[in-house]
Amino acid sequence: MKEGKLKRIFRVVGQRANFSIWEAASPEELHATLTSLRMHPYMDVGVTPIIRHTTTEAYEAAHGAMPPF
């Protein structure tokens, strides 16, 4: 979090799991970040790339920054 790579983390109700939003310049950077975590050998990681939605871009052009979570 201090490096700005982990943007948000959410707990999955009823499971020992979380859903996290990470930011990295490349897949290699994300891989290096995730494999550096102490829990990495015990983690089951799935990655889904996401990008900004055009609706967000239109909203921000008309109204300014989106409100925080």
Secondary structure, 3 states (H helix, E strand, C coil): CCCCCEEEEEECCCCCCEEEEECCCCHHHHHHHHHCCCCHHHCCCCCCCCCCCHHHHHHHHHHCCCCCC
